[in-house]
Amino acid sequence: KIYGNYNPSIYEFNLEGDLPSFHYGENRWDGLEISVVTNDSTASFMTTCESLVAGSVLNMENIKFSCNVDSDSLKYSLLWKNNDLEDISLGEIIGFTSFQYRPSNQVPRIDIQINPGQIFIKDTIWELDESGITIDTSSVDFHQLRVSHNKQSIAVNGILSRQATDELHFNFSELDLEHLNNVTSKSGLLLDGVMNGTTTISDVYNNPMFLSDISISNLFISFPLKQRQPFK
């Protein structure tokens, strides 16, 4: 059900709604609640969700997302906590977004700042570095987007644009592939090994180019109903 009201004397609009369950393709939201409050200069949005399942890739519980908009900026936060003993995870992502309006462009430039934080997945704490993403009319620029656990890390830097010379780099350092089993195990595929190296993507709008310099030590792949065998 969805309900709301409008107070013209203070230009305030309120909207609230709740959906016991919502399905779209392989995605399912359970216990979804939404709250929106706006006036002539600010707006706030908050949604909570008991669980979100996106196919076999994503499973999150006790989700809370909120953002507060003021003029040309907004503050946002995303929190979740899975209580399943076989799939314990929790995290908090907080940041700030600004919109730069320019006379020469109808679409504003968007600067997204991500604050340092932590993500806990099963028995591993991943550190989220301070980073940023800039979205312009024809490009997306990633600034030092990085998560790490001890010596393991995944980093994303560079630009996706219509310029063939712009590149987006993915850097992997001492990454234990066993962490990917949180996703792949639901399809019966299990991985093990340590990955290092770089993957580069360029010219995605015209003639996509993918270059990789990756090494994986002690790689093992286990398929459904088969004993794990070394990959040669």
Disulfide bonds with the S-S distance in Angstrom:
none
